[in-house]
Amino acid sequence: MNLLIWVNTALLPEQIRSRIGWEWTKKDQIKFVIFSHTVRSIFSVLPRKVRMVAFADRAFKRAGR
């Protein structure tokens, strides 16, 4: 499954997933928890310029943050 579709599926409420017929298993949930913790860990050490798109970085600089 494409990563973006998989993440979107993970973020949907269970009611919506079942209504549109997307399967989400306990194994998928465990993988998603590991994935999200990994992404958060990596993101926390990256400099803002790498984490953000250019226009957001410029906006933060203009705001003095």
Rosetta blueprint (number, residue, H / E / L):
1 M L
2 N L
3 L H
4 L H
5 I H
6 W H
7 V H
8 N H
9 T H
10 A H
11 L H
12 L L
13 P L
14 E H
15 Q H
16 I H
17 R H
18 S H
19 R H
20 I H
21 G L
22 W L
23 E L
24 W L
25 T L
26 K H
27 K H
28 D H
29 Q H
30 I H
31 K H
32 F H
33 V H
34 I H
35 F H
36 S H
37 H H
38 T H
39 V H
40 R H
41 S H
42 I H
43 F H
44 S H
45 V H
46 L L
47 P L
48 R H
49 K H
50 V H
51 R H
52 M L
53 V L
54 A H
55 F H
56 A H
57 D H
58 R H
59 A H
60 F H
61 K H
62 R H
63 A L
64 G L
65 R L
